[in-house]
Amino acid sequence: MVAGAWIGLAVKTDGAAFASGAITDALIRAKAEAVAGIKYEEGWILMAAATTKLFIDIFISIWAFLLAYVWCAYVECAPGEKVSIK
């Protein structure tokens, strides 16, 4: 699951992060079964990658909105303009 979280952090686009998570999930499960005979449940690494990626997207969008508001309200105001919060 740690590998999936790192993939979610490192890969920029959503589709590529999900695909990388699925490939890593398959490779790690196959190696664990072949070497140690351990059979892990499918999808946990993919789920960790997808969840991490989606939370990062939400985090970035919240900060982008806040920074855009601050920029429009305080930095790029034309003289006499004021943004009001209702």
Backbone as XML, in Angstrom:
<?xml version="1.0"?>
<chain id="A" units="angstrom">
  <residue number="1" name="MET">
    <atom name="N" x="0.818" y="-1.191" z="0.000"/>
    <atom name="CA" x="0.000" y="0.000" z="0.000"/>
    <atom name="C" x="0.863" y="1.258" z="0.000"/>
  </residue>
  <residue number="2" name="VAL">
    <atom name="N" x="2.027" y="1.174" z="0.606"/>
    <atom name="CA" x="2.937" y="2.330" z="0.601"/>
    <atom name="C" x="3.386" y="2.624" z="-0.827"/>
  </residue>
  <residue number="3" name="ALA">
    <atom name="N" x="3.658" y="1.589" z="-1.600"/>
    <atom name="CA" x="4.048" y="1.781" z="-2.999"/>
    <atom name="C" x="2.936" y="2.474" z="-3.777"/>
  </residue>
  <residue number="4" name="GLY">
    <atom name="N" x="1.699" y="2.102" z="-3.523"/>
    <atom name="CA" x="0.572" y="2.753" z="-4.186"/>
    <atom name="C" x="0.443" y="4.217" z="-3.808"/>
  </residue>
  <residue number="5" name="ALA">
    <atom name="N" x="0.657" y="4.524" z="-2.530"/>
    <atom name="CA" x="0.589" y="5.916" z="-2.094"/>
    <atom name="C" x="1.698" y="6.742" z="-2.740"/>
  </residue>
  <residue number="6" name="TRP">
    <atom name="N" x="2.892" y="6.187" z="-2.838"/>
    <atom name="CA" x="3.988" y="6.902" z="-3.484"/>
    <atom name="C" x="3.695" y="7.122" z="-4.958"/>
  </residue>
  <residue number="7" name="ILE">
    <atom name="N" x="3.086" y="6.152" z="-5.599"/>
    <atom name="CA" x="2.729" y="6.324" z="-7.016"/>
    <atom name="C" x="1.691" y="7.426" z="-7.158"/>
  </residue>
  <residue number="8" name="GLY">
    <atom name="N" x="0.707" y="7.456" z="-6.259"/>
    <atom name="CA" x="-0.291" y="8.514" z="-6.291"/>
    <atom name="C" x="0.316" y="9.891" z="-6.101"/>
  </residue>
  <residue number="9" name="LEU">
    <atom name="N" x="1.393" y="9.975" z="-5.316"/>
    <atom name="CA" x="2.066" y="11.249" z="-5.105"/>
    <atom name="C" x="2.948" y="11.642" z="-6.286"/>
  </residue>
  <residue number="10" name="ALA">
    <atom name="N" x="3.563" y="10.677" z="-6.922"/>
    <atom name="CA" x="4.604" y="10.965" z="-7.909"/>
    <atom name="C" x="4.089" y="11.162" z="-9.332"/>
  </residue>
  <residue number="11" name="VAL">
    <atom name="N" x="3.052" y="10.463" z="-9.720"/>
    <atom name="CA" x="2.578" y="10.518" z="-11.100"/>
    <atom name="C" x="1.604" y="11.684" z="-11.246"/>
  </residue>
  <residue number="12" name="LYS">
    <atom name="N" x="1.782" y="12.492" z="-12.270"/>
    <atom name="CA" x="1.048" y="13.754" z="-12.408"/>
    <atom name="C" x="-0.411" y="13.590" z="-12.838"/>
  </residue>
  <residue number="13" name="THR">
    <atom name="N" x="-0.697" y="12.763" z="-13.817"/>
    <atom name="CA" x="-2.060" y="12.672" z="-14.337"/>
    <atom name="C" x="-2.817" y="11.535" z="-13.671"/>
  </residue>
  <residue number="14" name="ASP">
    <atom name="N" x="-4.131" y="11.684" z="-13.594"/>
    <atom name="CA" x="-4.957" y="10.704" z="-12.892"/>
    <atom name="C" x="-4.920" y="9.331" z="-13.556"/>
  </residue>
  <residue number="15" name="GLY">
    <atom name="N" x="-5.110" y="9.297" z="-14.854"/>
    <atom name="CA" x="-5.132" y="8.017" z="-15.562"/>
    <atom name="C" x="-3.819" y="7.268" z="-15.438"/>
  </residue>
  <residue number="16" name="ALA">
    <atom name="N" x="-2.724" y="7.990" z="-15.559"/>
    <atom name="CA" x="-1.410" y="7.352" z="-15.435"/>
    <atom name="C" x="-1.174" y="6.863" z="-14.009"/>
  </residue>
  <residue number="17" name="ALA">
    <atom name="N" x="-1.655" y="7.596" z="-13.011"/>
    <atom name="CA" x="-1.501" y="7.158" z="-11.619"/>
    <atom name="C" x="-2.307" y="5.886" z="-11.363"/>
  </residue>
  <residue number="18" name="PHE">
    <atom name="N" x="-3.519" y="5.824" z="-11.903"/>
    <atom name="CA" x="-4.339" y="4.625" z="-11.719"/>
    <atom name="C" x="-3.732" y="3.433" z="-12.444"/>
  </residue>
  <residue number="19" name="ALA">
    <atom name="N" x="-3.250" y="3.657" z="-13.662"/>
    <atom name="CA" x="-2.622" y="2.568" z="-14.413"/>
    <atom name="C" x="-1.355" y="2.086" z="-13.718"/>
  </residue>
  <residue number="20" name="SER">
    <atom name="N" x="-0.549" y="3.012" z="-13.222"/>
    <atom name="CA" x="0.673" y="2.634" z="-12.503"/>
    <atom name="C" x="0.340" y="1.871" z="-11.234"/>
  </residue>
  <residue number="21" name="GLY">
    <atom name="N" x="-0.718" y="2.290" z="-10.542"/>
    <atom name="CA" x="-1.151" y="1.574" z="-9.343"/>
    <atom name="C" x="-1.600" y="0.160" z="-9.656"/>
  </residue>
  <residue number="22" name="ALA">
    <atom name="N" x="-2.308" y="-0.023" z="-10.761"/>
    <atom name="CA" x="-2.764" y="-1.361" z="-11.155"/>
    <atom name="C" x="-1.593" y="-2.254" z="-11.548"/>
  </residue>
  <residue number="23" name="ILE">
    <atom name="N" x="-0.638" y="-1.692" z="-12.275"/>
    <atom name="CA" x="0.540" y="-2.480" z="-12.677"/>
    <atom name="C" x="1.371" y="-2.858" z="-11.458"/>
  </residue>
  <residue number="24" name="THR">
    <atom name="N" x="1.589" y="-1.903" z="-10.556"/>
    <atom name="CA" x="2.357" y="-2.189" z="-9.341"/>
    <atom name="C" x="1.645" y="-3.215" z="-8.481"/>
  </residue>
  <residue number="25" name="ASP">
    <atom name="N" x="0.328" y="-3.121" z="-8.400"/>
    <atom name="CA" x="-0.459" y="-4.097" z="-7.644"/>
    <atom name="C" x="-0.245" y="-5.505" z="-8.187"/>
  </residue>
  <residue number="26" name="ALA">
    <atom name="N" x="-0.320" y="-5.636" z="-9.503"/>
    <atom name="CA" x="-0.143" y="-6.954" z="-10.120"/>
    <atom name="C" x="1.275" y="-7.486" z="-9.927"/>
  </residue>
  <residue number="27" name="LEU">
    <atom name="N" x="2.276" y="-6.617" z="-10.096"/>
    <atom name="CA" x="3.666" y="-7.067" z="-9.968"/>
    <atom name="C" x="4.015" y="-7.478" z="-8.534"/>
  </residue>
  <residue number="28" name="ILE">
    <atom name="N" x="3.598" y="-6.681" z="-7.562"/>
    <atom name="CA" x="3.923" y="-7.004" z="-6.167"/>
    <atom name="C" x="3.195" y="-8.259" z="-5.719"/>
  </residue>
  <residue number="29" name="ARG">
    <atom name="N" x="1.921" y="-8.408" z="-6.100"/>
    <atom name="CA" x="1.193" y="-9.620" z="-5.723"/>
    <atom name="C" x="1.802" y="-10.858" z="-6.367"/>
  </residue>
  <residue number="30" name="ALA">
    <atom name="N" x="2.207" y="-10.747" z="-7.634"/>
    <atom name="CA" x="2.804" y="-11.893" z="-8.326"/>
    <atom name="C" x="4.131" y="-12.289" z="-7.686"/>
  </residue>
  <residue number="31" name="LYS">
    <atom name="N" x="4.958" y="-11.309" z="-7.331"/>
    <atom name="CA" x="6.241" y="-11.631" z="-6.714"/>
    <atom name="C" x="6.054" y="-12.226" z="-5.322"/>
  </residue>
  <residue number="32" name="ALA">
    <atom name="N" x="5.130" y="-11.684" z="-4.539"/>
    <atom name="CA" x="4.889" y="-12.222" z="-3.196"/>
    <atom name="C" x="4.390" y="-13.653" z="-3.252"/>
  </residue>
  <residue number="33" name="GLU">
    <atom name="N" x="3.564" y="-13.944" z="-4.233"/>
    <atom name="CA" x="3.051" y="-15.317" z="-4.361"/>
    <atom name="C" x="4.131" y="-16.265" z="-4.867"/>
  </residue>
  <residue number="34" name="ALA">
    <atom name="N" x="4.953" y="-15.815" z="-5.817"/>
    <atom name="CA" x="5.986" y="-16.685" z="-6.387"/>
    <atom name="C" x="7.124" y="-16.940" z="-5.404"/>
  </residue>
  <residue number="35" name="VAL">
    <atom name="N" x="7.539" y="-15.940" z="-4.663"/>
    <atom name="CA" x="8.697" y="-16.069" z="-3.788"/>
    <atom name="C" x="8.320" y="-16.655" z="-2.438"/>
  </residue>
  <residue number="36" name="ALA">
    <atom name="N" x="7.279" y="-16.102" z="-1.816"/>
    <atom name="CA" x="6.951" y="-16.499" z="-0.445"/>
    <atom name="C" x="5.673" y="-17.316" z="-0.337"/>
  </residue>
  <residue number="37" name="GLY">
    <atom name="N" x="4.949" y="-17.447" z="-1.414"/>
    <atom name="CA" x="3.700" y="-18.195" z="-1.369"/>
    <atom name="C" x="2.558" y="-17.430" z="-0.717"/>
  </residue>
  <residue number="38" name="ILE">
    <atom name="N" x="2.723" y="-16.137" z="-0.546"/>
    <atom name="CA" x="1.693" y="-15.300" z="0.072"/>
    <atom name="C" x="0.759" y="-14.816" z="-1.019"/>
  </residue>
  <residue number="39" name="LYS">
    <atom name="N" x="-0.537" y="-14.957" z="-0.791"/>
    <atom name="CA" x="-1.521" y="-14.514" z="-1.775"/>
    <atom name="C" x="-2.289" y="-13.321" z="-1.207"/>
  </residue>
  <residue number="40" name="TYR">
    <atom name="N" x="-1.914" y="-12.118" z="-1.661"/>
    <atom name="CA" x="-2.566" y="-10.898" z="-1.225"/>
    <atom name="C" x="-3.846" y="-10.676" z="-2.018"/>
  </residue>
  <residue number="41" name="GLU">
    <atom name="N" x="-4.783" y="-9.947" z="-1.419"/>
    <atom name="CA" x="-6.021" y="-9.616" z="-2.102"/>
    <atom name="C" x="-5.752" y="-8.554" z="-3.167"/>
  </residue>
  <residue number="42" name="GLU">
    <atom name="N" x="-6.433" y="-8.662" z="-4.265"/>
    <atom name="CA" x="-6.215" y="-7.758" z="-5.393"/>
    <atom name="C" x="-6.839" y="-6.391" z="-5.133"/>
  </residue>
  <residue number="43" name="GLY">
    <atom name="N" x="-6.156" y="-5.331" z="-5.546"/>
    <atom name="CA" x="-6.722" y="-4.001" z="-5.567"/>
    <atom name="C" x="-6.300" y="-3.046" z="-4.460"/>
  </residue>
  <residue number="44" name="TRP">
    <atom name="N" x="-5.591" y="-3.510" z="-3.453"/>
    <atom name="CA" x="-5.236" y="-2.636" z="-2.345"/>
    <atom name="C" x="-4.228" y="-1.563" z="-2.752"/>
  </residue>
  <residue number="45" name="ILE">
    <atom name="N" x="-3.261" y="-1.923" z="-3.537"/>
    <atom name="CA" x="-2.257" y="-0.946" z="-3.970"/>
    <atom name="C" x="-2.886" y="0.050" z="-4.950"/>
  </residue>
  <residue number="46" name="LEU">
    <atom name="N" x="-3.729" y="-0.436" z="-5.832"/>
    <atom name="CA" x="-4.449" y="0.448" z="-6.749"/>
    <atom name="C" x="-5.332" y="1.418" z="-5.967"/>
  </residue>
  <residue number="47" name="MET">
    <atom name="N" x="-6.010" y="0.933" z="-4.942"/>
    <atom name="CA" x="-6.865" y="1.789" z="-4.133"/>
    <atom name="C" x="-6.047" y="2.866" z="-3.416"/>
  </residue>
  <residue number="48" name="ALA">
    <atom name="N" x="-4.882" y="2.514" z="-2.907"/>
    <atom name="CA" x="-4.031" y="3.494" z="-2.229"/>
    <atom name="C" x="-3.550" y="4.558" z="-3.214"/>
  </residue>
  <residue number="49" name="ALA">
    <atom name="N" x="-3.177" y="4.163" z="-4.417"/>
    <atom name="CA" x="-2.730" y="5.122" z="-5.427"/>
    <atom name="C" x="-3.869" y="6.057" z="-5.836"/>
  </residue>
  <residue number="50" name="ALA">
    <atom name="N" x="-5.047" y="5.504" z="-6.063"/>
    <atom name="CA" x="-6.187" y="6.310" z="-6.484"/>
    <atom name="C" x="-6.630" y="7.270" z="-5.389"/>
  </residue>
  <residue number="51" name="THR">
    <atom name="N" x="-6.691" y="6.800" z="-4.160"/>
    <atom name="CA" x="-7.114" y="7.647" z="-3.052"/>
    <atom name="C" x="-6.129" y="8.790" z="-2.835"/>
  </residue>
  <residue number="52" name="THR">
    <atom name="N" x="-4.847" y="8.486" z="-2.852"/>
    <atom name="CA" x="-3.833" y="9.526" z="-2.673"/>
    <atom name="C" x="-3.927" y="10.560" z="-3.787"/>
  </residue>
  <residue number="53" name="LYS">
    <atom name="N" x="-4.062" y="10.108" z="-5.015"/>
    <atom name="CA" x="-4.133" y="11.023" z="-6.158"/>
    <atom name="C" x="-5.363" y="11.916" z="-6.080"/>
  </residue>
  <residue number="54" name="LEU">
    <atom name="N" x="-6.498" y="11.356" z="-5.715"/>
    <atom name="CA" x="-7.717" y="12.154" z="-5.642"/>
    <atom name="C" x="-7.662" y="13.171" z="-4.506"/>
  </residue>
  <residue number="55" name="PHE">
    <atom name="N" x="-7.086" y="12.796" z="-3.364"/>
    <atom name="CA" x="-6.948" y="13.757" z="-2.272"/>
    <atom name="C" x="-5.999" y="14.890" z="-2.644"/>
  </residue>
  <residue number="56" name="ILE">
    <atom name="N" x="-4.938" y="14.578" z="-3.379"/>
    <atom name="CA" x="-4.029" y="15.630" z="-3.831"/>
    <atom name="C" x="-4.751" y="16.570" z="-4.782"/>
  </residue>
  <residue number="57" name="ASP">
    <atom name="N" x="-5.566" y="16.039" z="-5.690"/>
    <atom name="CA" x="-6.317" y="16.879" z="-6.620"/>
    <atom name="C" x="-7.275" y="17.809" z="-5.872"/>
  </residue>
  <residue number="58" name="ILE">
    <atom name="N" x="-7.944" y="17.295" z="-4.860"/>
    <atom name="CA" x="-8.859" y="18.119" z="-4.067"/>
    <atom name="C" x="-8.081" y="19.203" z="-3.326"/>
  </residue>
  <residue number="59" name="PHE">
    <atom name="N" x="-6.961" y="18.837" z="-2.729"/>
    <atom name="CA" x="-6.129" y="19.790" z="-1.997"/>
    <atom name="C" x="-5.650" y="20.918" z="-2.905"/>
  </residue>
  <residue number="60" name="ILE">
    <atom name="N" x="-5.174" y="20.565" z="-4.089"/>
    <atom name="CA" x="-4.690" y="21.571" z="-5.036"/>
    <atom name="C" x="-5.825" y="22.483" z="-5.491"/>
  </residue>
  <residue number="61" name="SER">
    <atom name="N" x="-6.998" y="21.930" z="-5.737"/>
    <atom name="CA" x="-8.101" y="22.768" z="-6.217"/>
    <atom name="C" x="-8.582" y="23.739" z="-5.146"/>
  </residue>
  <residue number="62" name="ILE">
    <atom name="N" x="-8.579" y="23.332" z="-3.880"/>
    <atom name="CA" x="-8.967" y="24.249" z="-2.806"/>
    <atom name="C" x="-7.972" y="25.405" z="-2.721"/>
  </residue>
  <residue number="63" name="TRP">
    <atom name="N" x="-6.677" y="25.108" z="-2.743"/>
    <atom name="CA" x="-5.666" y="26.168" z="-2.679"/>
    <atom name="C" x="-5.710" y="27.052" z="-3.917"/>
  </residue>
  <residue number="64" name="ALA">
    <atom name="N" x="-5.970" y="26.488" z="-5.079"/>
    <atom name="CA" x="-6.059" y="27.306" z="-6.296"/>
    <atom name="C" x="-7.223" y="28.282" z="-6.193"/>
  </residue>
  <residue number="65" name="PHE">
    <atom name="N" x="-8.348" y="27.822" z="-5.675"/>
    <atom name="CA" x="-9.495" y="28.720" z="-5.503"/>
    <atom name="C" x="-9.176" y="29.838" z="-4.518"/>
  </residue>
  <residue number="66" name="LEU">
    <atom name="N" x="-8.586" y="29.492" z="-3.381"/>
    <atom name="CA" x="-8.257" y="30.504" z="-2.373"/>
    <atom name="C" x="-7.248" y="31.528" z="-2.900"/>
  </residue>
  <residue number="67" name="LEU">
    <atom name="N" x="-6.228" y="31.050" z="-3.571"/>
    <atom name="CA" x="-5.234" y="31.970" z="-4.123"/>
    <atom name="C" x="-5.822" y="32.850" z="-5.219"/>
  </residue>
  <residue number="68" name="ALA">
    <atom name="N" x="-6.716" y="32.292" z="-6.038"/>
    <atom name="CA" x="-7.371" y="33.096" z="-7.068"/>
    <atom name="C" x="-8.242" y="34.172" z="-6.440"/>
  </residue>
  <residue number="69" name="TYR">
    <atom name="N" x="-8.936" y="33.837" z="-5.365"/>
    <atom name="CA" x="-9.759" y="34.840" z="-4.677"/>
    <atom name="C" x="-8.887" y="35.956" z="-4.101"/>
  </residue>
  <residue number="70" name="VAL">
    <atom name="N" x="-7.822" y="35.574" z="-3.416"/>
    <atom name="CA" x="-6.928" y="36.581" z="-2.832"/>
    <atom name="C" x="-6.342" y="37.461" z="-3.924"/>
  </residue>
  <residue number="71" name="TRP">
    <atom name="N" x="-5.936" y="36.879" z="-5.016"/>
    <atom name="CA" x="-5.345" y="37.652" z="-6.113"/>
    <atom name="C" x="-6.371" y="38.637" z="-6.678"/>
  </residue>
  <residue number="72" name="CYS">
    <atom name="N" x="-7.573" y="38.153" z="-6.937"/>
    <atom name="CA" x="-8.597" y="39.022" z="-7.523"/>
    <atom name="C" x="-9.100" y="40.074" z="-6.535"/>
  </residue>
  <residue number="73" name="ALA">
    <atom name="N" x="-9.139" y="39.739" z="-5.262"/>
    <atom name="CA" x="-9.691" y="40.661" z="-4.270"/>
    <atom name="C" x="-8.678" y="41.695" z="-3.795"/>
  </residue>
  <residue number="74" name="TYR">
    <atom name="N" x="-7.410" y="41.331" z="-3.710"/>
    <atom name="CA" x="-6.444" y="42.224" z="-3.083"/>
    <atom name="C" x="-5.280" y="42.645" z="-3.972"/>
  </residue>
  <residue number="75" name="VAL">
    <atom name="N" x="-4.883" y="41.847" z="-4.915"/>
    <atom name="CA" x="-3.687" y="42.144" z="-5.696"/>
    <atom name="C" x="-4.030" y="42.863" z="-6.987"/>
  </residue>
  <residue number="76" name="GLU">
    <atom name="N" x="-4.964" y="42.355" z="-7.766"/>
    <atom name="CA" x="-5.299" y="42.908" z="-9.073"/>
    <atom name="C" x="-6.579" y="43.729" z="-9.043"/>
  </residue>
  <residue number="77" name="CYS">
    <atom name="N" x="-6.828" y="44.446" z="-7.987"/>
    <atom name="CA" x="-8.020" y="45.292" z="-7.909"/>
    <atom name="C" x="-7.790" y="46.579" z="-8.683"/>
  </residue>
  <residue number="78" name="ALA">
    <atom name="N" x="-8.763" y="46.976" z="-9.460"/>
    <atom name="CA" x="-8.712" y="48.283" z="-10.094"/>
    <atom name="C" x="-9.059" y="49.334" z="-9.048"/>
  </residue>
  <residue number="79" name="PRO">
    <atom name="N" x="-8.579" y="50.543" z="-9.206"/>
    <atom name="CA" x="-8.883" y="51.578" z="-8.213"/>
    <atom name="C" x="-10.387" y="51.753" z="-8.031"/>
  </residue>
  <residue number="80" name="GLY">
    <atom name="N" x="-10.834" y="51.744" z="-6.791"/>
    <atom name="CA" x="-12.242" y="51.914" z="-6.464"/>
    <atom name="C" x="-13.029" y="50.609" z="-6.419"/>
  </residue>
  <residue number="81" name="GLU">
    <atom name="N" x="-12.445" y="49.507" z="-6.853"/>
    <atom name="CA" x="-13.128" y="48.217" z="-6.810"/>
    <atom name="C" x="-12.903" y="47.540" z="-5.483"/>
  </residue>
  <residue number="82" name="LYS">
    <atom name="N" x="-13.910" y="46.826" z="-5.031"/>
    <atom name="CA" x="-13.772" y="46.059" z="-3.808"/>
    <atom name="C" x="-14.628" y="44.809" z="-3.935"/>
  </residue>
  <residue number="83" name="VAL">
    <atom name="N" x="-14.095" y="43.685" z="-3.534"/>
    <atom name="CA" x="-14.840" y="42.436" z="-3.566"/>
    <atom name="C" x="-15.528" y="42.276" z="-2.222"/>
  </residue>
  <residue number="84" name="SER">
    <atom name="N" x="-16.811" y="41.991" z="-2.256"/>
    <atom name="CA" x="-17.547" y="41.797" z="-1.010"/>
    <atom name="C" x="-17.972" y="40.338" z="-0.897"/>
  </residue>
  <residue number="85" name="ILE">
    <atom name="N" x="-17.904" y="39.818" z="0.303"/>
    <atom name="CA" x="-18.347" y="38.452" z="0.566"/>
    <atom name="C" x="-19.757" y="38.522" z="1.122"/>
  </residue>
  <residue number="86" name="LYS">
    <atom name="N" x="-20.655" y="37.817" z="0.488"/>
    <atom name="CA" x="-22.051" y="37.843" z="0.942"/>
    <atom name="C" x="-22.406" y="36.545" z="1.589"/>
  </residue>
</chain>
